């Protein structure tokens, strides 16, 4: 992010979650940020100094379009901090292909892939053209095809791999109209949130991050990326994760 500007405008989709809320709060604390639009399904995202909540619903593209129209441009940063590992009924992730179902896969793809795609459709035109701009979506290391050595978690892995490809494709198109912009996916590490809570056993204490620590690391990493790195998947520690 351009740290010389005193009036940067940002939008965080998924700001009611642990990591999304931490990202919105961290941005609001920055001296170079003027506005943070914090989105959630019911508009219950944090409200406060520089923070303006808004509502959107992945199941309703019109709500995404309306939210983006209300926020307006130019935007310097758009972050998508949404994600689902288990189904709404608490089942999953799959340990075997025998547990796969069309309904379960559709549910995870709706949140992890299709939702971010629809946000991109309506938010990318708002990105600043006359300076640096960032579009980033939370992904996961387990969405790396080449790094998959354990198997399992079929729908989650596949939906995040699809997200990585989506953002790579968006990056190529964005470069034609916004030469100083970048679009990337992010691996935040194992963050102590409701999403990871059932799967934290065996995670070393030093590798289980608070949302605040992960948010700080991700924003610092984004600050250091260049347009030449657009399209990649980057971890909290600045390492590029192979697709």
Secondary structure as UniProt FT lines:
FT   TURN            3..4
FT   STRAND          8..13
FT   TURN            14..16
FT   HELIX           18..28
FT   TURN            31..32
FT   STRAND          33..40
FT   TURN            41..42
FT   TURN            49..50
FT   STRAND          51..55
FT   TURN            58..59
FT   HELIX           61..71
FT   STRAND          77..80
FT   TURN            88..89
FT   HELIX           97..99
FT   HELIX           102..109
FT   HELIX           110..114
FT   HELIX           115..123
FT   HELIX           124..126
FT   STRAND          133..138
FT   HELIX           141..143
FT   TURN            146..147
FT   HELIX           154..177
FT   TURN            179..180
FT   STRAND          181..187
FT   STRAND          190..191
FT   TURN            194..196
FT   HELIX           197..199
FT   TURN            201..202
FT   HELIX           205..207
FT   STRAND          208..209
FT   HELIX           211..224
FT   HELIX           227..229
FT   TURN            230..231
FT   STRAND          233..235
FT   TURN            236..237
FT   STRAND          240..241
//
